């Protein structure tokens, strides 16, 4: 299971000038390695010159028992004064949080005001989705916003899971911008997309806030602060998921006709690329999907519309995150972290499972059944990286997903000694 602190660090990693002080032992720094250099080759959480964007307070048991907060105060004051620091956040790990240390009083004593935003501790029971969501909610409540008022044609996106700074996630942010521009709308702030704190503060200009499932509370807080209209959408993954996303936004902004014309144009562009290959390469292929509940639901729907049969959908996240619409959908839904998952997958493989979509943790935990193709997707991805734009979101993302499935199936056929398997005879 990915931890609460990992989710906090993912959020910090996705804000270019954000810094984090973790009131806890030095293992907080070591945990950055799950992201930097493993999941995200372009992470800047740690630096070779020692100017890290994450700092701990070396809270040893003796210091915790003595109530020694000197290192905490020193770290906060020094980092808050850095010219490169756009926003500083503070979170406590469970060994410190259970002592009841009064972080609000310490911040008041230091006179740092709104230069430091306190994130509630959740290390004992939260997972990475909790950490990410609560970090964004804390920013939504505490970040000073620009003074300008909302404008109807400007839109902000809150709840994009920018889990790494590689080209695939930047391409996803570009896809969101493209979808909004197709409706005549301007994306002026995306929470989060790898930009800095100043970009987040521009959310006050948005007449509409679009909420994605990874930060519902933050979106509600921001809409309350700015007076913007709020619409809660699912992930724009797959052809139908993307079209539904556009239509929900268009309905809120009175741009239905423009949206339908844009959807038709995009489908005319993408569908011809898929028609032939889906029939001959993906039709009837049996899949299992393991990802966090939001991504698993969206992927299962997208794979089904590509002609695949989704046998299993495993939510690799806490059940508390599941939204009502995610209880239904293709495939038998099970919760993640089940030690029997490997056996379930092996049973499916014996019945002819063709392809497994999974994150690296689930793959390591459950194992890959023999003869089954694999697509590593979601967080964390240790073996699949993006050095050029390869989105998952939007219509281009739907084509990219089909491409990955097809190539994985072909590669597995080669591994099984079936070179040329599935090739079509196109001779006269």
C-alpha positions in Angstrom: 0.0 0.0 0.0 1.3 3.5 -0.8 1.5 5.6 2.3 -0.1 8.9 3.2 3.3 10.7 3.2 3.9 9.4 -0.3 0.8 11.2 -1.4 1.9 14.4 0.2 5.3 14.1 -1.5 3.5 13.5 -4.8 1.7 16.8 -4.4 4.9 18.6 -3.5 6.6 17.0 -6.5 3.9 18.4 -8.7 4.3 22.0 -7.6 7.6 23.4 -9.0 8.4 25.8 -6.2 6.8 24.0 -3.2 8.9 22.9 -0.2 7.9 20.4 2.5 9.0 20.1 6.1 8.1 16.7 7.6 8.1 16.8 11.4 9.4 13.3 11.9 12.4 10.9 11.6 14.8 11.0 8.7 13.0 8.1 6.9 10.9 10.9 5.4 13.8 11.7 3.1 14.4 8.1 2.2 10.7 7.7 1.1 11.3 10.3 -1.6 13.2 7.6 -3.5 9.9 5.8 -4.3 9.1 8.9 -6.5 12.5 10.3 -7.5 14.5 8.2 -9.8 12.0 5.3 -9.7 8.5 6.5 -10.6 9.6 9.9 -11.8 12.9 10.4 -13.7 12.3 14.2 -13.7 11.5 14.7 -10.0 13.2 17.6 -8.2 12.3 16.6 -4.6 16.0 15.9 -3.9 19.0 17.7 -5.2 22.7 16.7 -5.6 23.7 20.0 -3.9 21.7 19.2 -0.8 19.1 21.9 -1.4 16.2 19.4 -1.2 12.6 20.4 -1.5 11.8 18.0 1.3 13.3 18.3 4.8 12.8 16.3 8.0 13.3 17.3 11.6 15.3 14.2 12.6 12.7 13.6 15.3 14.4 10.7 17.2 12.5 9.0 20.1 14.5 11.0 22.7 13.8 14.3 21.0 10.1 13.4 20.7 9.9 12.4 24.3 11.6 15.6 25.4 9.4 17.8 23.3 12.4 19.2 21.5 11.2 21.3 18.6 14.4 23.3 17.9 15.1 21.6 14.6 11.5 22.1 13.4 11.7 25.8 14.1 15.1 26.1 12.4 13.9 24.2 9.3 10.7 26.2 8.9 12.4 29.6 9.3 15.3 28.8 7.0 13.2 27.3 4.2 10.4 29.9 4.3 13.1 32.6 3.7 14.5 30.9 0.6 13.9 33.1 -2.5 13.0 29.9 -4.5 10.2 28.9 -2.1 6.8 29.7 -3.5 4.9 27.8 -0.8 6.0 25.9 2.2 4.0 23.0 3.7 4.3 21.3 7.0 3.1 17.8 7.9 3.8 15.6 11.0 4.5 11.9 10.9 2.6 9.7 13.3 5.4 9.4 16.0 5.2 13.2 16.4 1.5 13.7 15.7 0.4 11.4 18.5 2.3 13.6 21.0 -0.1 16.4 20.3 2.7 18.9 19.3 1.0 22.3 18.7 2.2 23.2 15.2 -0.2 26.1 14.9 1.3 27.7 18.0 4.9 27.1 16.7 4.0 28.8 13.4 2.4 31.7 15.2 5.5 32.1 17.4 7.8 32.2 14.3 5.6 34.8 12.7 5.5 33.0 9.3 1.8 33.6 8.8 0.4 32.3 5.5 3.9 31.5 4.2 3.5 28.0 5.8 0.5 25.8 5.2 -0.2 23.0 7.7 -1.3 19.6 6.4 -3.3 17.4 8.8 -1.4 14.2 9.7 -2.8 11.0 8.3 0.2 8.6 8.6 -1.6 6.0 10.7 -4.6 5.2 8.4 -4.3 7.2 5.1 -3.0 6.0 1.8 -1.4 8.1 -1.0 -4.8 9.3 -2.3 -5.5 10.7 1.1 -2.2 12.4 1.3 -2.6 14.0 -2.1 -6.2 15.1 -1.5 -5.5 16.6 1.9 -2.5 18.4 0.6 -4.6 20.0 -2.1 -7.4 20.8 0.4 -4.9 22.4 2.8 -3.6 24.5 -0.1 -7.2 25.4 -1.1 -7.9 26.7 2.4 -4.6 28.5 3.1 -3.1 29.7 -0.2 -3.4 33.4 -0.7 -5.4 33.9 -3.9 -5.0 36.6 -6.6 -7.4 39.5 -6.1 -9.0 39.3 -9.6 -12.6 38.1 -9.8 -14.0 35.1 -11.8 -14.6 35.4 -15.6 -17.1 33.1 -17.3 -14.8 31.9 -20.1 -12.0 30.9 -17.8 -11.8 27.5 -16.2 -9.7 25.9 -13.5 -9.1 22.2 -13.0 -8.8 20.8 -9.5 -7.9 17.2 -8.8 -5.6 16.2 -11.7 -3.3 13.5 -10.4 0.0 14.8 -11.7 2.0 11.9 -10.2 5.2 12.7 -12.1 6.9 15.3 -14.2 7.6 13.1 -17.1 6.2 13.8 -20.6 3.1 11.6 -20.2 1.6 13.7 -17.3 2.5 17.0 -19.0 0.8 15.6 -22.1 -2.3 14.9 -20.0 -2.4 18.5 -18.8 -2.1 19.6 -22.5 -5.0 17.3 -23.3 -7.2 18.9 -20.7 -6.3 22.3 -22.1 -7.1 21.1 -25.6 -10.5 19.7 -24.6 -11.5 23.0 -22.9 -10.3 25.1 -25.8 -12.5 23.0 -28.1 -15.4 24.4 -26.2 -14.1 28.0 -26.4 -12.8 28.0 -22.8 -9.5 28.9 -21.3 -7.7 26.8 -18.7 -6.0 29.3 -16.4 -5.1 27.1 -13.4 -4.6 23.4 -13.1 -4.3 21.8 -9.6 -1.8 20.1 -10.3 0.3 20.2 -13.4 3.9 20.8 -12.4 3.7 24.6 -12.4 4.4 26.8 -9.5 2.4 28.4 -6.7 1.6 31.5 -8.7 -0.2 29.5 -11.2 -2.3 27.9 -8.5 -3.2 31.3 -7.1 -4.7 32.3 -10.5 -7.7 30.1 -9.7 -9.6 33.1 -8.5 -10.0 34.2 -12.2 -12.0 31.1 -13.0 -15.7 31.3 -13.5 -15.9 27.5 -13.5 -14.0 25.0 -11.4 -13.9 21.5 -12.8 -13.4 18.9 -10.0 -11.7 15.6 -10.8 -11.9 12.7 -8.3 -8.5 13.1 -6.7 -9.3 16.3 -4.9 -13.1 16.8 -4.4 -12.8 18.6 -1.1 -10.2 21.1 -2.4 -12.4 21.9 -5.3 -15.4 22.6 -3.0 -13.2 24.8 -0.7 -12.0 26.8 -3.7 -15.4 27.3 -5.2 -16.6 28.6 -1.8 -13.7 31.0 -1.6 -13.9 32.4 -5.2 -17.6 32.1 -5.9 -17.0 30.1 -9.1 -19.4 27.5 -10.3 -18.4 23.9 -9.6 -18.9 20.8 -11.6 -17.7 17.4 -10.6 -16.6 15.2 -13.4 -15.0 11.8 -13.9 -11.7 11.2 -15.6 -11.6 12.0 -19.3 -10.3 8.5 -20.3 -11.4 6.7 -23.4 -13.7 7.9 -26.2 -16.9 7.8 -24.2 -15.3 9.1 -20.9 -13.8 12.0 -22.8 -17.0 12.9 -24.6 -19.0 12.7 -21.3 -16.4 15.0 -19.6 -16.8 17.6 -22.4 -20.6 17.5 -22.4 -20.7 18.0 -18.6 -18.6 21.1 -18.8 -20.5 22.4 -21.9 -23.8 22.1 -20.1 -22.5 24.3 -17.3 -21.2 27.0 -19.6 -24.1 27.0 -22.2 -21.7 25.8 -25.0 -23.5 22.5 -26.0 -23.6 23.2 -29.7 -19.9 24.1 -29.9 -19.0 21.0 -27.7 -20.9 18.6 -30.0 -19.2 20.0 -33.1 -15.8 19.6 -31.4 -16.6 16.1 -30.2 -17.6 15.1 -33.7 -14.4 16.6 -35.2 -12.3 14.8 -32.7 -14.0 11.4 -33.2 -13.6 11.9 -37.0 -9.9 12.3 -36.4 -9.3 9.4 -34.0 -11.8 6.7 -34.8 -10.5 5.8 -38.3 -7.1 5.0 -36.6 -8.8 2.5 -34.4 -11.4 0.7 -36.4 -9.3 -1.8 -38.3 -6.8 -2.6 -35.4 -9.5 -3.0 -32.8 -11.3 -5.6 -34.9 -8.2 -7.6 -35.6 -6.1 -7.0 -32.5 -8.2 -6.3 -29.4 -11.7 -7.7 -30.1 -12.6 -10.2 -27.4 -9.2 -10.0 -25.5 -9.6 -10.8 -21.8 -8.3 -8.2 -19.4 -7.7 -7.6 -15.7 -7.2 -4.0 -14.4 -5.4 -3.1 -11.1 -5.2 0.6 -10.3 -6.5 3.1 -7.8 -10.3 3.1 -7.8 -10.8 6.2 -10.0 -8.3 5.0 -12.6 -9.4 1.4 -12.5 -13.0 2.3 -13.2 -12.1 4.6 -16.1 -9.6 2.1 -17.6 -12.1 -0.7 -17.4 -14.7 1.3 -19.3 -12.1 2.5 -21.9 -10.9 -1.1 -22.5 -14.4 -2.4 -22.9 -15.2 0.2 -25.6 -12.0 -1.0 -27.4 -13.6 -4.4 -27.7 -12.0 -6.2 -24.7 -13.7 -8.3 -22.1 -12.8 -6.9 -18.6 -12.9 -9.9 -16.2 -11.5 -8.3 -13.1 -11.2 -4.7 -11.8 -9.1 -4.4 -8.6 -9.1 -1.1 -6.7 -5.5 -0.6 -5.4 -6.6 2.0 -2.9 -8.6 2.4 0.3 -12.3 1.6 -0.1 -13.1 5.0 1.4 -12.2 6.7 -1.9 -14.7 4.9 -4.1 -17.4 7.1 -5.5 -21.0 5.8 -6.1 -20.6 5.5 -9.9 -17.4 3.4 -9.4 -19.3 0.6 -7.7 -20.6 -0.4 -11.1 -18.9 -0.9 -14.4 -17.3 -3.8 -16.3 -15.5 -6.6 -14.6 -15.8 -8.1 -11.1 -14.7 -5.4 -8.7 -12.4 -6.4 -5.7 -10.5 -4.4 -3.2 -6.7 -4.2 -3.4 -4.1 -5.3 -0.9 -5.6 -8.8 -0.8 -2.9 -11.5 -0.3 -5.0 -13.8 -2.3 -4.9 -11.6 -5.4 -2.0 -13.6 -6.9 -4.2 -16.7 -6.8 -7.1 -14.9 -8.4 -4.9 -13.8 -11.3 -3.4 -17.3 -11.6 -6.9 -18.7 -11.8 -7.9 -16.2 -14.5 -4.7 -17.0 -16.4 -5.6 -20.7 -16.5 -8.9 -19.7 -18.0 -7.3 -17.6 -20.7 -6.5 -14.1 -19.3 -4.7 -12.2 -22.1 -3.6 -9.0 -20.6 -3.0 -7.4 -17.2 -3.1 -3.6 -16.6 -1.3 -2.9 -13.3 0.9 -0.6 -11.3 4.4 -1.8 -10.2 3.4 -2.4 -6.6 0.5 -4.7 -7.5 2.7 -6.5 -10.1 5.4 -7.1 -7.4 2.9 -8.2 -4.8 0.6 -10.4 -6.9 3.1 -11.5 -9.6 2.5 -11.8 -13.3 0.9 -15.0 -14.4 2.8 -16.9 -17.1 1.7 -16.2 -20.6 -0.2 -13.0 -19.8 0.8 -9.7 -21.4 1.4 -6.7 -19.1 0.9 -3.0 -19.3 2.3 -1.0 -16.4 0.1 1.9 -15.7 -0.8 4.2 -12.8 1.2 4.9 -9.7 3.8 3.7 -9.2 5.3 2.9 -12.6 8.9 1.8 -12.2 9.5 0.2 -15.6 7.5 2.4 -17.9 8.6 6.0 -18.5 7.8 8.8 -21.0 10.5 10.9 -22.6 8.0 12.3 -25.1 4.4 13.3 -25.0 2.2 10.2 -24.5 -1.1 11.1 -22.8 -3.6 8.9 -21.2 -6.4 11.5 -21.1 -8.5 12.7 -23.9 -9.1 11.4 -27.4 -5.3 11.1 -28.1 -5.0 9.2 -24.9 -7.6 6.7 -26.1 -5.6 6.0 -29.2 -2.4 5.8 -27.0 -4.1 3.3 -24.7 -5.1 1.1 -27.6 -1.5 1.2 -28.9 -0.1 0.1 -25.6 -2.5 -2.8 -25.3 -1.8 -4.0 -28.9 2.0 -3.7 -28.5 2.0 -5.6 -25.1 0.0 -8.4 -26.6 2.4 -8.7 -29.6 5.5 -8.6 -27.3 4.1 -11.4 -25.1 3.4 -13.5 -28.2 7.0 -13.1 -29.2 8.1 -14.1 -25.7 6.0 -17.2 -26.0 7.8 -18.2 -29.2 4.9 -17.2 -31.4 6.7 -14.7 -33.6 4.3 -13.5 -36.2 1.3 -14.8 -34.2 -1.8 -12.9 -35.3 -0.2 -11.4 -38.4 -2.7 -11.2 -41.2 -2.1 -12.6 -44.6 -2.7 -9.6 -46.9 -1.4 -11.2 -50.1 -3.7 -11.6 -53.0 
